[in-house]
Amino acid sequence: MKGSNRLFLKACTKCRGDLYLDEDAYGVFTKCMQCGRIFEANANNSKLDLDKVGSGKMAA
């Protein structure tokens, strides 16, 4: 996932802010740019489960 920037516009279920996909030593997650809420990515699937995150559109 290094070098991959993914944005999910208006997908935060708390504030309807924009999410970005990131990873650290513990795994892959998305974080809201406005409120800071963190959504864990599904460990069984490398793709993010958008049903958990919200119905936002993905920007490249």
C-alpha positions, 0 to 999 in steps of 0.5 A: 500500500505504500505510495497509494493515496485514497480518499473517501469523500463525505464518508465519515459516519460521525461528521460526514467528513472526508476519510483517507486510507493509511497504514501503520505498524498495526495495519490498515485503517481510514481516518477522518480528516475533519473529526479524527475518527478512525475506522479499522479495515477488515483484517480478512480483506485487503479492501476497505469495507465501505458499508462500515465506513459510509456511502461516500465516493472514492476519489483517486 
